[in-house]
Amino acid sequence: MTIAEVAHVHGVHAKTIRRMIARGDLEAVRLGPRLIRVNRASLDASGGPYRALTGR
């Protein structure tokens, strides 16, 4: 999934998803200089951005 798709589905800003990738909370793959795809398995494992941010 793209960063924008993940952000839209979970109701957070794309910058939040980028921060989670940078922290290592989500796995992502870079497919070129600007294209990033988020691993769905890591998104499911984290419980979504809200759970990863709050620990709830």
N, C-alpha and C positions, 0 to 999 in steps of 0.2 A: 504494500500500500504506500501511497505517497505521504509525505508529511502533512500536506493539506487535507487529504482524506482522513487520516488518523485524527487530526485536530478537529475536523468537522464532526466526525462520528462521536467523539468523546466530549465535545463542547468546550474545548480549550483552544488557546491560541497556538499557532504554528511554532512560535518561539518556545513555548512550553515543551513541545515535542522535541525540538532541537536541543534544548537544555537536557532533557532526559537522555537523549542519545549521547550527548557529550559526557554526562555523568556515568554512562554505562548502564542505566536503568532499562534502556531499550536497545536491542540489536538492530543495526541498519547496515545496508550495503550501498556503497557509492558506485554508481554505474556511469561514470563519466565525470566531467568537471562540475556539473551542476545537478545531476540526477541522483537522488537518494531514495531508497526504498526501505521501509520499516518491515522487519521480520514479524509476521503475524503471530508466530508461536511465542515470541518474546513479549508481544503486546498482551496476548492472552495470559501468559504466565505472570505478568506484572499486575494483572487485575485492572489495567487501564491507568491513565494518567492521574486521576484523582487519588486512587488508592496508593500509587507509588509516591505521590507528593505528601500525603497525610499519614500514610501507614495504617489507614483504616480499611 
